[in-house]
Amino acid sequence: MSTVQQQLKLEQTAQGWDRSAEGYLAFMEKTGFTRLYAQDILDETLPVSSQNNTPKDVKILDIAAGTGAMSIIAAQRVKALGVGGSVLATDFSPLMVECIEKEIKSHNLDNIKAQVMDGQNLTLADSSIDFAYIIFGIMFFPDQQRGLSELLRVLKPGGVTGIATWSPKNPMAEWVINTLKKLVPQPTTPTPATPTTPPTPTGITLSLSDPVSIETVLKSSGFVDIKVEGKEHCFESTVDMYVDCNLDNPVLVGIKNSLPQDKQPLFADTLRQVAKELHPNGIIKINSLAYLTTARKPQL
Ligand SMILES: C[S@@+](CC[C@H](N)C(=O)[O-])C[C@H]1O[C@@H](n2cnc3c(N)ncnc32)[C@H](O)[C@@H]1O
């Protein structure tokens, strides 16, 4: 495994994500960000018109819920459907869970709870959930297979899942690659001690980033009726805000820590400089393509 992959794995801890909770919430509030994709998945799996098919007292689980992008909309949807039921928003980062609790209060919702929980070890009964979502979370699990087995275990037979993952088309990935090229210039004549290419942010960030691999993994985990759809949304942000809210993200921290020690303090400023060279007016329109997957646990 390359140094960058080792560092990325090392940073995938609750404390690592705790550090990014505040920035993540701020970006979410300014741009809507992942809420737009959560809305798409909810419209597909639990449309407003589904009163008659939705179980009474419906149980919804949001895994790796972050600051509650999916959970809040899902709780509002349950109210709109009038079927009764509740949402459990879970994340392994206590500070993300605190952000969700603030969101629950500010939206004045009484049908949702937030709980600290690792997606690879759900402390929930077998076959207890009607709808379970993992929006932009599964790619960070060190053991994705285990996460999917847990997801399948807690769903009721016939229960529905919705999963969102990013495609590789993402401006931050390009900025990071250019930053690494600046900080680790490549020798013209490579030697065994000096790699021919700088480290690139692959692996965790790009896992499950194409329809074939998503379908294959879900099928081998035991899901059926798998449907994968690409969906693009556009956000506008200042470059500074987009950089600031990503700097504490465990993915960028892992990439920074994979650099030689003397280069690590230069990472943030170089990233900002690279981004501003590409967007001199300081504004970025981010077109982000995601894959939205829906599937079912087989009926008994
Ligand atoms: C990019 S955020 C996405 C949050 C939210 N679902 C959204 O779409 O806005 C990834 C989230 O996954 C959570 N996470 C990562 N690994 C986890 C794990 N093993 N168990 C539970 N949550 C995890 C992080 O704490 C973080 O909140």
The ligand as an SDF file (V2000), in Angstrom:
LIG
                    3D

 27 29  0  0  0  0  0  0  0  0999 V2000
  -18.4540   13.1380    3.7060 C   0  0  0  0  0  0  0  0  0  0  0  0
  -19.2860   12.9050    5.2100 S   0  0  0  0  0  0  0  0  0  0  0  0
  -20.9470   12.6150    4.6220 C   0  0  0  0  0  0  0  0  0  0  0  0
  -21.9680   12.9590    5.6520 C   0  0  0  0  0  0  0  0  0  0  0  0
  -23.4390   12.9370    5.2300 C   0  0  0  0  0  0  0  0  0  0  0  0
  -23.9270   11.5930    5.0030 N   0  0  0  0  0  0  0  0  0  0  0  0
  -23.6690   13.7940    4.0380 C   0  0  0  0  0  0  0  0  0  0  0  0
  -23.9670   13.2500    2.9640 O   0  0  0  0  0  0  0  0  0  0  0  0
  -23.5470   15.0130    4.1390 O   0  0  0  0  0  0  0  0  0  0  0  0
  -18.7620   11.3000    5.6990 C   0  0  0  0  0  0  0  0  0  0  0  0
  -19.2750   10.9110    7.0690 C   0  0  0  0  0  0  0  0  0  0  0  0
  -18.9960    9.5300    7.2750 O   0  0  0  0  0  0  0  0  0  0  0  0
  -18.7360    9.3530    8.6460 C   0  0  0  0  0  0  0  0  0  0  0  0
  -18.0460    8.0660    8.8020 N   0  0  0  0  0  0  0  0  0  0  0  0
  -16.8690    7.6890    8.2600 C   0  0  0  0  0  0  0  0  0  0  0  0
  -16.5640    6.4350    8.6290 N   0  0  0  0  0  0  0  0  0  0  0  0
  -17.5770    5.9990    9.4320 C   0  0  0  0  0  0  0  0  0  0  0  0
  -17.8500    4.7860   10.1010 C   0  0  0  0  0  0  0  0  0  0  0  0
  -16.9970    3.7580   10.0740 N   0  0  0  0  0  0  0  0  0  0  0  0
  -19.0120    4.6820   10.7940 N   0  0  0  0  0  0  0  0  0  0  0  0
  -19.8820    5.7200   10.8520 C   0  0  0  0  0  0  0  0  0  0  0  0
  -19.6610    6.9030   10.2600 N   0  0  0  0  0  0  0  0  0  0  0  0
  -18.5380    7.0390    9.5290 C   0  0  0  0  0  0  0  0  0  0  0  0
  -17.9010   10.5770    9.0080 C   0  0  0  0  0  0  0  0  0  0  0  0
  -17.8560   10.8060   10.3960 O   0  0  0  0  0  0  0  0  0  0  0  0
  -18.6190   11.6640    8.2260 C   0  0  0  0  0  0  0  0  0  0  0  0
  -19.6000   12.2720    9.0080 O   0  0  0  0  0  0  0  0  0  0  0  0
  1  2  1  0
  2  3  1  0
  2 10  1  0
  3  4  1  0
  4  5  1  0
  5  6  1  0
  5  7  1  0
  7  8  2  0
  7  9  1  0
 10 11  1  0
 11 12  1  0
 11 26  1  0
 12 13  1  0
 13 14  1  0
 13 24  1  0
 14 15  1  0
 14 23  1  0
 15 16  2  0
 16 17  1  0
 17 18  1  0
 17 23  2  0
 18 19  1  0
 18 20  2  0
 20 21  1  0
 21 22  2  0
 22 23  1  0
 24 25  1  0
 24 26  1  0
 26 27  1  0
M  CHG  2   2   1   9  -1
M  END
$$$$
